[in-house]
Amino acid sequence: MSVKGMVIVLAVIFCATIAQGFPMFKGGRCLCIGPGVKAVKVANIEKVSVIYPSNNCDKIEVIIILKTHKGQRCLNPRSKQANIIIKKAERMNFLKYKNI
């Protein structure tokens, strides 16, 4: 391989490593688009995921997975139901790590 070819390969590798550190989207990649619903019928809830702010998304997301394959809903993290769910999740995590 010639010196010119080696320089081009090293330049491409260098640019690729620098570009890897920059976020591609300024707003992040949040799973919930928009504010979300205010409440979900408790009987329809199968699973709850609370996703805290991270490098990907700068807001709290509460994702509700519904029973019988009805899909998932994003719950507005400022709603009363979401606050109850977040507090319950934090309490469960505290108790889980307290016993270790």
N, C-alpha and C positions, 0 to 999 in steps of 0.2 A: 504494500500500500504506500502510496506517495505521501509526502509531507502535507501537501495541500488537502488530500483526502482525510488524513488523520486530524488536521485542524478543523475541518468541517464536521467530522464525527464528534469531536470534543465540544465544539460550539453547540451542536444540537443537544448533546447530553446536558451541558451546562444550562441551556435555556429551559430544558424540560424540568430540571430539578428546581429552578427558580420559579417557574410557572406553577409548580405543584403546591407551593405555599400560599398562593393567592386564592381567595374565594372567587368562584366563578359568578356567583349571584350576590349582589350587595345585600339584599334582604334576607338571605338564608333560604333554607329549604324546610319551611314549616309544613307539617302534615295537614293542618287545618287552614283552610282558606276562608277568610272572613271571621266574624265574631263567634259563630256557632250558635246552637240552640240554647234556650234558657233552661229547659228541663226535659227530662226523658222519663217515661213511665217506668217506675222501679221494677215492676214485674217483667218488663222486657229486657232488662239488663243482664247480660251473661258475663261480661268481663269489663274491667275498667283499667285504663292505662293513664297514668299521670306522667307527662314528660316535662321535665324542668328545663329552663333556658340553657342553651349550650352554644357551641360555635355554629351549629347549623341553623338554629332558630332562637331568636332573642325573647321569646314569650313562653309562658306556661301553657301547655296544651293538655286538655282532658279529653281522651278519646274513649267513647262508649261503644262496645261491641254488643249488638243486640242478639237475642235468642232467635232460633229457627231461621238462620241465614237471612235476616232482614238487613244485614249490612252493618255499617258503623256510623256513628254521629260524633261530631265534635261539639263538646259542651262549652259554653261560654265560661271561661275561668273566673269571671266576676259574678256569676250567678250564685244564688243561694245554694242550689243543689251541688254545684261544682265545689264551693267552699266546704261543704260538709264532706264530700268525697275526698278532697285534698287533705283535710284534717284527719280523716280516718286512715288514709294511706300513710301519712306521716306517723301516726300513732302505731300502726301495724309495723312499719319499718323500725321504729324505735324499740318496740318490744322484741322484734326479731333479733336485732343486734345487741340488745341488753342481755339476752340469755347466753350469748357466746362467751 
